[in-house]
Amino acid sequence: MAAIKQLKEGNWIVHKRHGIGQIQGVEQKNISGEPADYYRVETHNSIVWLPVNDLNKDAFRALASPAEFEEAVAILQRTPRQMPSNFNSRQKRIRDVKAKNSIKAIARLVRDLWYRQTGRTLSNTEHRALRRFMQRLAAEWSVCRDIEADEARERVYDILRSSQAQQAMAD
């Protein structure tokens, strides 16, 4: 995954909490009585302010390149790994993937949660994680490949359904 060397207007980033967003510019904000410059990042449903002089680069990453996204698609198509039977272990994996904010780790988790739901009911937390990470994959695919968000979402579903059908035939 390519590191972000410098942020500038128009760059797309993936924030670990807020998802995909585009930098709209730099604005001065007066927070706690101290003026400072902030990157204005517009996401699907919010505006995120990132301090120019104190960036936490663990909080976001660059948008996946087309090659990185192809690797994520290949991961979605691979045989899923069985999720741990222990609920707390599954929750830890979800937290770890969220913290890592890696396109490959997200693809692995989506694939494995999707497969898990075929034979079992997902917990509310797992269901929310699956939905959120699928939306994040589709949003990133949409921007990465310059396609409509609905088309990207359908492609993610199609890949998962196809992989699920192939896995069922293999079992």
Secondary structure, 3 states (H helix, E strand, C coil): CCCCCCCCCCCEEEECCCEEEEEEEEEEEEECCEEEEEEEEEECCCEEEEECCCCCCCCEEECCCHHHHHHHHHHHHCCCCCCCCCHHHHHHHHHHHHHHCCHHHHHHHHHHHHHHHHHCCCCHHHHHHHHHHHHHHHHHHHHHHCCCHHHHHHHHHHHHHHHHHHHHHHC
